[in-house]
Amino acid sequence: MIIFLGRVNDKGSAYKEFLIITGIGIHLAQGWIRTILETSSQLNKQQAEQLMDRIIKQLYYRDCRAFAR
């Protein structure tokens, strides 16, 4: 099975990536994920959960509307 992560628009511009992130995650999380995936080719479930937990916490801390009212 071949998985394609990429985008082609109506004008033919295209890019292919092994990782696609949207929103503020592009700025905060993409670097962490790339570093982890480049250093170790496979993540086990525990490592993936720890990485996602770290990223979700960081995104929550940086969200200006995420506070108790």
DSSP file (Angstrom, degrees, kcal/mol; ACC not computed):
  #  RESIDUE AA STRUCTURE BP1 BP2  ACC     N-H-->O    O-->H-N    N-H-->O    O-->H-N    TCO  KAPPA ALPHA  PHI   PSI    X-CA   Y-CA   Z-CA
    1    1 A M              0   0    0      0, 0.0     2,-0.5     0, 0.0     0, 0.0   0.000 360.0 360.0 360.0 130.7    0.0    0.0    0.0
    2    2 A I        -     0   0    0      2,-0.0     2,-0.5     0, 0.0     0, 0.0  -0.900 360.0-156.9-105.7 126.9    1.4    3.4   -1.0
    3    3 A I        -     0   0    0     -2,-0.5     2,-0.6     2,-0.0     0, 0.0  -0.906   5.0-161.5-105.4 128.1    0.4    6.4    1.1
    4    4 A F        -     0   0    0     -2,-0.5     2,-0.6     2,-0.1    14,-0.1  -0.945   9.2-178.1-112.2 118.7    0.6    9.8   -0.5
    5    5 A L        +     0   0    0     -2,-0.6    12,-2.7    12,-0.3     2,-0.3  -0.951  44.0  88.4-112.5 109.9    0.7   12.9    1.7
    6    6 A G  E     -A   16   0A   0     -2,-0.6     2,-0.3    10,-0.3    10,-0.2  -0.964  60.5-114.6-176.1-172.1    0.8   15.9   -0.5
    7    7 A R  E     -A   15   0A   0      8,-2.2     8,-1.8    -2,-0.3     2,-0.4  -0.994  13.0-172.7-149.6 139.5   -1.2   18.5   -2.4
    8    8 A V  E     -A   14   0A   0     -2,-0.3     6,-0.2     6,-0.2     2,-0.1  -0.991  17.3-155.7-130.9 124.4   -1.7   19.5   -6.0
    9    9 A N    >   -     0   0    0      4,-2.2     3,-1.4    -2,-0.4    -2,-0.0  -0.307  37.3 -91.1 -92.2-177.6   -3.7   22.6   -6.8
   10   10 A D  T 3  S+     0   0    0      1,-0.3    -1,-0.1     2,-0.1    -2,-0.0   0.672 124.6  55.2 -69.1 -16.8   -5.6   23.5  -10.0
   11   11 A K  T 3  S-     0   0    0      2,-0.1    -1,-0.3     0, 0.0     3,-0.1   0.491 119.7-105.9 -93.2  -4.4   -2.5   25.2  -11.5
   12   12 A G    <   +     0   0    0     -3,-1.4     2,-0.2     1,-0.3    -2,-0.1   0.423  69.6 145.2  96.8  -1.1   -0.3   22.1  -11.0
   13   13 A S        +     0   0    0     -5,-0.0    -4,-2.2     2,-0.0     2,-0.3  -0.536  27.4 175.7 -69.3 134.7    1.8   23.3   -8.1
   14   14 A A  E     -A    8   0A   0     -2,-0.2     2,-0.3    -6,-0.2    -6,-0.2  -0.966  23.1-177.3-141.7 154.5    2.5   20.3   -5.9
   15   15 A Y  E     -A    7   0A   0     -8,-1.8    -8,-2.2    -2,-0.3     2,-0.4  -0.984  11.3-154.2-146.9 152.8    4.4   19.3   -2.9
   16   16 A K  E     +A    6   0A   0     -2,-0.3     2,-0.3   -10,-0.2   -10,-0.3  -0.986  19.4 170.9-127.3 136.4    4.9   15.9   -1.2
   17   17 A E        -     0   0    0    -12,-2.7   -12,-0.3    -2,-0.4     3,-0.1  -0.975  38.7-140.0-144.4 152.2    5.7   15.6    2.5
   18   18 A F  S    S+     0   0    0     -2,-0.3     2,-0.3     1,-0.2   -12,-0.1   0.484  97.0  41.1 -88.5  -3.4    5.9   12.8    5.0
   19   19 A L        -     0   0    0    -14,-0.1     2,-0.5     2,-0.0    -1,-0.2  -0.977  64.1-172.4-147.6 125.8    4.2   15.1    7.6
   20   20 A I        +     0   0    0     -2,-0.3     2,-0.3    -3,-0.1   -14,-0.0  -0.984  11.5 170.8-125.0 124.7    1.4   17.5    7.2
   21   21 A I        -     0   0    0     -2,-0.5     2,-0.3     2,-0.1    -2,-0.0  -0.970  12.2-159.4-130.8 144.3    0.4   19.9   10.0
   22   22 A T    >   +     0   0    0     -2,-0.3     3,-1.0     4,-0.0     4,-0.1  -0.768  49.4   7.9-120.3 167.3   -2.1   22.8   10.0
   23   23 A G  T >  S-     0   0    0     -2,-0.3     3,-1.5     1,-0.2     4,-0.4  -0.245 122.3 -20.8  68.6-150.0   -2.7   25.9   12.0
   24   24 A I  T >> S+     0   0    0      1,-0.3     4,-1.8     2,-0.2     3,-0.8   0.690 124.1  79.2 -69.7 -17.4   -0.3   27.0   14.8
   25   25 A G  H <>>S+     0   0    0     -3,-1.0     4,-2.0     1,-0.2     5,-1.6   0.778  81.2  67.5 -59.9 -26.2    1.0   23.5   15.0
   26   26 A I  H <45S+     0   0    0     -3,-1.5    -1,-0.2     1,-0.2     5,-0.2   0.918 108.4  36.3 -58.3 -42.9    3.1   24.3   11.9
   27   27 A H  H <45S+     0   0    0     -3,-0.8    -2,-0.2    -4,-0.4    -1,-0.2   0.829 130.2  28.3 -81.9 -33.2    5.1   26.7   13.9
   28   28 A L  H  <5S+     0   0    0     -4,-1.8     4,-0.4     2,-0.1    -3,-0.2   0.830 127.6  28.5-100.8 -36.1    5.3   24.9   17.2
   29   29 A A  T  X5S+     0   0    0     -4,-2.0     4,-2.3    -5,-0.3     5,-0.2   0.748  98.5  75.8-103.2 -26.3    5.0   21.2   16.6
   30   30 A Q  H  ><S+     0   0    0     -5,-1.6     4,-2.5     1,-0.2     5,-0.2   0.875  95.8  51.4 -60.1 -40.0    6.5   20.5   13.2
   31   31 A G  H  > S+     0   0    0     -5,-0.2     4,-2.3     2,-0.2    -1,-0.2   0.911 110.5  48.4 -63.2 -43.4   10.1   20.9   14.3
   32   32 A W  H  > S+     0   0    0     -4,-0.4     4,-2.4     2,-0.2     5,-0.2   0.938 113.3  46.9 -62.0 -47.0    9.7   18.4   17.2
   33   33 A I  H  X S+     0   0    0     -4,-2.3     4,-2.6     1,-0.2     5,-0.2   0.923 112.7  48.9 -64.9 -43.9    8.0   15.8   15.1
   34   34 A R  H  X S+     0   0    0     -4,-2.5     4,-2.2    -5,-0.2    -1,-0.2   0.923 111.2  50.2 -61.0 -43.7   10.6   16.1   12.3
   35   35 A T  H  X S+     0   0    0     -4,-2.3     4,-1.8    -5,-0.2    -2,-0.2   0.930 113.0  45.7 -60.7 -46.3   13.5   15.8   14.8
   36   36 A I  H  X S+     0   0    0     -4,-2.4     4,-2.1     1,-0.2    -2,-0.2   0.922 114.5  47.3 -63.8 -44.6   12.0   12.7   16.5
   37   37 A L  H  < S+     0   0    0     -4,-2.6    -1,-0.2     1,-0.2    -2,-0.2   0.799 112.0  50.5 -71.0 -27.6   11.2   11.0   13.2
   38   38 A E  H  < S+     0   0    0     -4,-2.2    -1,-0.2    -5,-0.2    -2,-0.2   0.824 112.6  45.9 -77.8 -30.9   14.6   11.7   11.7
   39   39 A T  H  < S+     0   0    0     -4,-1.8     2,-0.4     1,-0.3    -2,-0.2   0.853 124.4  28.0 -80.9 -34.7   16.5   10.4   14.8
   40   40 A S     <  -     0   0    0     -4,-2.1    -1,-0.3    -5,-0.2     3,-0.0  -0.991  66.0-154.5-129.8 128.3   14.4    7.2   15.1
   41   41 A S  S    S+     0   0    0     -2,-0.4     2,-0.4    -3,-0.1    -1,-0.1   0.828  82.9  36.5 -71.2 -31.9   12.8    5.6   12.1
   42   42 A Q        -     0   0    0      0, 0.0     2,-0.4     0, 0.0    -1,-0.1  -0.969  67.9-156.9-124.2 137.7   10.1    3.8   14.1
   43   43 A L        -     0   0    0     -2,-0.4     2,-0.1     4,-0.0    -6,-0.0  -0.909  15.0-138.6-106.5 138.2    8.2    5.1   17.2
   44   44 A N     >  -     0   0    0     -2,-0.4     4,-2.3     1,-0.1     5,-0.2  -0.415  34.4 -97.6 -84.4 174.8    6.6    2.7   19.6
   45   45 A K  H  > S+     0   0    0      1,-0.2     4,-2.4     2,-0.2     5,-0.2   0.893 122.8  51.1 -61.7 -41.6    3.2    3.5   21.1
   46   46 A Q  H  > S+     0   0    0      1,-0.2     4,-2.3     2,-0.2    -1,-0.2   0.910 110.9  47.8 -64.4 -42.8    4.6    4.9   24.3
   47   47 A Q  H  > S+     0   0    0      2,-0.2     4,-2.3     1,-0.2    -1,-0.2   0.905 112.5  49.6 -64.4 -41.5    7.0    7.3   22.5
   48   48 A A  H  X S+     0   0    0     -4,-2.3     4,-2.5     2,-0.2    -2,-0.2   0.904 111.2  49.1 -64.7 -41.4    4.3    8.5   20.2
   49   49 A E  H  X S+     0   0    0     -4,-2.4     4,-2.5    -5,-0.2    -2,-0.2   0.905 111.2  49.6 -65.2 -41.0    1.9    9.1   23.1
   50   50 A Q  H  X S+     0   0    0     -4,-2.3     4,-2.2     2,-0.2    -2,-0.2   0.904 112.0  48.5 -63.9 -41.3    4.6   11.0   25.0
   51   51 A L  H  X S+     0   0    0     -4,-2.3     4,-2.4     2,-0.2    -2,-0.2   0.929 113.1  46.6 -64.5 -45.8    5.4   13.2   21.9
   52   52 A M  H  X S+     0   0    0     -4,-2.5     4,-2.9     2,-0.2     5,-0.2   0.890 111.4  52.3 -64.9 -38.8    1.7   13.9   21.3
   53   53 A D  H  X S+     0   0    0     -4,-2.5     4,-2.3     2,-0.2    -1,-0.2   0.925 110.8  47.7 -61.3 -44.8    1.2   14.8   25.0
   54   54 A R  H  X S+     0   0    0     -4,-2.2     4,-2.1     2,-0.2    -2,-0.2   0.905 114.4  46.4 -62.3 -43.0    4.1   17.2   24.9
   55   55 A I  H  X S+     0   0    0     -4,-2.4     4,-2.7     2,-0.2     5,-0.2   0.926 111.7  49.7 -68.0 -45.3    2.8   18.8   21.7
   56   56 A I  H  X S+     0   0    0     -4,-2.9     4,-2.3     1,-0.2    -2,-0.2   0.909 111.8  49.5 -61.9 -41.8   -0.8   19.1   22.9
   57   57 A K  H  X S+     0   0    0     -4,-2.3     4,-2.6    -5,-0.2    -1,-0.2   0.932 111.9  48.1 -61.4 -45.3    0.4   20.7   26.2
   58   58 A Q  H  X S+     0   0    0     -4,-2.1     4,-1.7     1,-0.2    -2,-0.2   0.915 112.4  48.0 -63.4 -43.3    2.6   23.2   24.3
   59   59 A L  H  X S+     0   0    0     -4,-2.7     4,-0.7     1,-0.2    -1,-0.2   0.885 112.5  50.0 -65.1 -37.5   -0.2   24.1   21.9
   60   60 A Y  H >< S+     0   0    0     -4,-2.3     3,-0.7    -5,-0.2     6,-0.2   0.917 109.5  50.5 -65.8 -43.3   -2.6   24.6   24.8
   61   61 A Y  H 3< S+     0   0    0     -4,-2.6    -1,-0.2     1,-0.2    -2,-0.2   0.841 112.1  48.1 -63.1 -32.9   -0.1   26.8   26.7
   62   62 A R  H 3< S+     0   0    0     -4,-1.7     2,-0.6    -5,-0.2    -1,-0.2   0.576  85.2 103.3 -85.9 -10.0    0.3   29.0   23.6
   63   63 A D    X<  -     0   0    0     -3,-0.7     3,-1.5    -4,-0.7    -4,-0.0  -0.641  62.1-154.0 -77.2 118.2   -3.4   29.4   22.9
   64   64 A C  T 3  S+     0   0    0     -2,-0.6    -1,-0.2     1,-0.3    -4,-0.0   0.681  92.6  50.1 -69.1 -16.9   -4.3   32.9   24.1
   65   65 A R  T 3  S+     0   0    0      1,-0.1     2,-1.3    -3,-0.0    -1,-0.3   0.355  82.9 100.3-101.3   6.1   -7.9   31.8   24.8
   66   66 A A    <   +     0   0    0     -3,-1.5     2,-0.3    -6,-0.2    -1,-0.1  -0.635  54.8 107.3 -96.1  79.1   -7.1   28.7   26.8
   67   67 A F  S    S-     0   0    0     -2,-1.3     2,-0.3    -3,-0.0    -6,-0.0  -0.986  74.2 -94.6-148.2 156.7   -7.7   29.8   30.4
   68   68 A A              0   0    0     -2,-0.3    -2,-0.0     1,-0.1     0, 0.0  -0.525 360.0 360.0 -73.3 133.5  -10.2   29.3   33.1
   69   69 A R              0   0    0     -2,-0.3    -1,-0.1     0, 0.0     0, 0.0   0.425 360.0 360.0 -99.3 360.0  -12.9   32.0   33.2
